[in-house]
Amino acid sequence: MNISKAVARRILELCKERKITVNKLSTLSAVTQSTVNDIVNNHAKNIGIVTIKKLCDGLEISVCDFFDTDYFRNLEQEIY
């Protein structure tokens, strides 16, 4: 799995746990709906850490908690 897919899966997983939609997450995090949709639909290939931090704030978790999952422990090497 690459980093973009891992971020998308993690966001969807956290939204499901909290019983919120990705559109609600965009409101809670002050990240545009189109940006969140691009991330979860794998259209965003270079997701910035500032965006991830805002999403974490909206989810009320730390960045460490966001990345503390097997999704990020087993990433493919991405050298292009």
Secondary structure as GFF3:
##gff-version 3
##sequence-region A 1 80
A	DSSP	alpha_helix	3	18	.	.	.	ID=ss1
A	DSSP	alpha_helix	22	29	.	.	.	ID=ss2
A	DSSP	alpha_helix	33	40	.	.	.	ID=ss3
A	DSSP	alpha_helix	49	59	.	.	.	ID=ss4
A	DSSP	alpha_helix	63	67	.	.	.	ID=ss5
A	DSSP	alpha_helix	70	73	.	.	.	ID=ss6
###
